[in-house]
Amino acid sequence: MNQRVRAARVLGVVAAAMAVIACAAGPAEAPSTCPIDQVQSSPPPADAAARCRIVGDGSAGWSHAIALYAARDDASPVLILRHPDRVGVTWSELPPPTEGGRGARAQVELGGQRRVRARGYATLGDAVFQLRRRVDVVPGHLWHRAGAEVTVIGEDAGGVVIEADGLARAQTPGRVHVPCDALAYEGRRLADDPADAPRSDGVRLYPTRDVLSLAAEPGGCAFVALHTRFGVDLHEVERRGAFVRIAGGEALVHDGWVRAGDVQREPVDFDREFSTPTDDVDRCTLTATVAADTPLRVGATPTGPAVAELEVGAALHLPRGVDAATLEGGDAWVVVEFDDQTIVAPSGALLWAPRSAIVVESSSTRGCPDVP
């Protein structure tokens, strides 16, 4: 081997070693985000099926209350579903995914559960849906497990557009098409199918950053940003120089590369603060039931139109025994509440029902006002 070739090889080895050292010691720059064509989501189904209808009870999980509007564009709601996991809902007339994103509204129907029968509109972003089977976002690197909680964005000719819910959200595009029958709206479904589980045979790792940017290869563009402040399950798969391949996730599974300095083997403590709203019920209440299907009105007074219908057998409270109003014609209306606080009036409003349809059942009314 001549000296010129030997010298070139030595210089190449030295340059490579210096590059590795510089990469390990230099500042951890955020990787660029992959262009859309490199993280293309699952293609939509070929068939343009009938309009999607999703039926079920909601999820308690991390869901919020769902507001029911009489019309799609109304500014103020008429009812609040305070506990979505207790109310059966039929979702239909999903909007196109380009109209408002998470703020778009779909039609909802309630009824058949001895509470209230109503039809209106609700914001899709307020509801938590689940997947019945695995859905790939970036094949081999990012996928939703069966049972994953997702947000429905809207419906197009190819199916339903969903977006990851929870603490980890994909970078662009971050949305995938699924057929309607891949979605469920029900109580929390555990992602426990071993076939779509992440690798968990490596050393447990902990993030040193609030956001981890994962790439499909060492030093590559980021296909997902993992928000780690409330904890994320990570396991080491392999190491290459200044990069570590990690895998984990409970519902949204990730398998990709991060900088070695972004993870460590010792736990990292984050401050956490949670609060759970309580169901405030007036101590002085009278229990009652609905004797027959009857109109339900919402407002400061019962003068407006009926927004729904109370179903026969619905369990109620009369929270303020003397709160009543007599309308023209002599009809008496009283303030009512559902005994489990599942459905409530919007802020500043009350629920009103005709007194003639209410059967008071309390055996003791000591300390309470007179029954109206």
Salt bridges, closest charged atoms under 4 A:
GLU93 OE1 - ARG72 NH2 3.39
GLU109 OE2 - ARG53 NH1 3.92
GLU109 OE1 - ARG119 NH2 3.27
ASP136 OD1 - ARG134 NH2 2.92
GLU149 OE2 - ARG188 NH1 3.23
GLU155 OE1 - ARG51 NE 3.05
ASP156 OD2 - HIS177 NE2 2.82
GLU163 OE1 - ARG102 NE 2.60
GLU163 OE2 - ARG175 NE 2.96
ASP165 OD1 - ARG102 NH1 3.75
ASP181 OD1 - ARG133 NH2 3.01
GLU186 OE2 - ARG189 NH1 2.61
ASP196 OD1 - ARG145 NE 2.74
ASP201 OD2 - ARG199 NH2 3.44
ASP210 OD1 - ARG229 NH1 3.74
ASP233 OD1 - ARG204 NE 3.24
ASP233 OD1 - HIS235 NE2 3.28
GLU236 OE2 - ARG239 NE 3.10
GLU236 OE1 - ARG265 NH2 3.65
GLU238 OE1 - ARG240 NE 3.51
GLU238 OE2 - ARG245 NH1 3.37
ASP255 OD1 - ARG245 NE 2.75
ASP262 OD1 - ARG209 NE 2.53
ASP279 OD1 - ARG82 NE 3.57
ASP279 OD2 - HIS83 NE2 3.07
ASP293 OD2 - ARG117 NH1 3.45
GLU309 OE1 - ARG117 NH1 2.74
GLU311 OE2 - ARG117 NH2 3.15
ASP323 OD2 - ARG320 NE 3.99
ASP340 OD2 - ARG115 NH2 2.70
